[in-house]
Amino acid sequence: MDEFLLSAAAFVLLMVALGLVRVARGPGHADRMMAAQLLGTGGIGALLLVGAAVREVAVVDVALTLALLAAFTSIAFVKFMAHKDRPPTSEEDS
């Protein structure tokens, strides 16, 4: 069973690498952010599979920490893009 979980983790990483090549070539910032999210999601999945295969709790903790950081990264990206698209305010209005 452990060999199956490790081979599934390798397969997930291979699929992430193939998808990452395609998405990273995108023209915009959102495409590149999606590439980073794809890498994070695939990495979390692979770490969870490896953690189940080797029965190590620390690997699962690292995967859950990465999932939390990925959520914060998405929020920061959306806030940055919203701030970037806002027109500048003049000091005369206040």
C-alpha positions in Angstrom: 0.0 0.0 0.0 2.9 2.4 0.8 4.3 1.9 -2.7 0.9 2.8 -4.2 0.7 6.0 -2.1 4.3 7.0 -3.1 3.6 6.4 -6.7 0.4 8.4 -6.5 2.4 11.3 -5.0 4.8 11.1 -7.8 2.0 11.1 -10.3 0.4 14.2 -8.7 3.8 16.0 -8.8 4.2 15.1 -12.5 0.7 16.4 -13.4 1.4 19.6 -11.4 4.6 20.1 -13.3 2.8 19.6 -16.7 0.0 22.0 -15.7 2.5 24.5 -14.3 4.3 24.7 -17.5 1.1 25.6 -19.3 -0.3 28.0 -16.8 3.0 29.8 -16.1 3.2 30.9 -19.8 0.0 32.8 -19.4 0.0 36.5 -20.2 -1.3 38.1 -17.0 -0.6 38.3 -13.3 -3.7 36.2 -12.5 -2.4 33.4 -14.7 0.9 33.3 -12.8 -1.0 33.4 -9.5 -3.0 30.4 -10.6 0.3 28.7 -11.5 1.5 29.3 -7.9 -1.8 28.0 -6.5 -1.6 24.9 -8.7 1.9 24.2 -7.4 0.8 24.7 -3.8 -2.3 22.5 -4.1 -0.3 19.7 -5.8 2.4 20.0 -3.3 -0.1 19.8 -0.4 -1.7 16.7 -2.0 1.7 15.0 -2.6 2.8 15.8 1.0 -0.4 14.3 2.4 0.1 11.2 0.3 3.8 10.8 1.4 2.7 11.5 5.0 0.2 8.7 4.8 2.7 6.4 3.2 5.5 6.9 5.8 3.0 7.4 8.7 4.7 10.6 9.8 2.6 13.3 11.4 5.1 16.0 10.8 4.7 15.8 7.1 0.9 16.2 7.5 1.6 19.3 9.7 3.8 20.8 7.0 1.1 20.2 4.3 -1.6 21.9 6.5 0.7 24.8 7.1 1.3 25.2 3.3 -2.5 25.1 2.8 -2.9 27.9 5.3 -0.2 30.0 3.6 -1.8 29.4 0.2 -5.0 30.8 1.5 -3.3 33.9 2.8 -1.4 34.3 -0.5 -4.7 34.3 -2.5 -6.2 36.9 -0.2 -3.0 39.1 -0.5 -3.1 38.8 -4.3 -6.7 39.9 -4.5 -6.2 42.8 -2.2 -3.1 43.9 -4.1 -4.9 43.7 -7.5 -7.9 45.6 -6.1 -5.7 48.3 -4.7 -3.7 48.5 -8.0 -6.9 49.0 -10.1 -8.2 51.8 -7.9 -7.8 55.2 -9.4 -5.4 57.5 -7.5 -7.0 60.1 -5.2 -5.9 63.6 -5.1 -5.2 65.6 -2.0 -7.5 68.4 -3.2 -10.6 66.2 -2.5 -10.0 66.1 1.3 
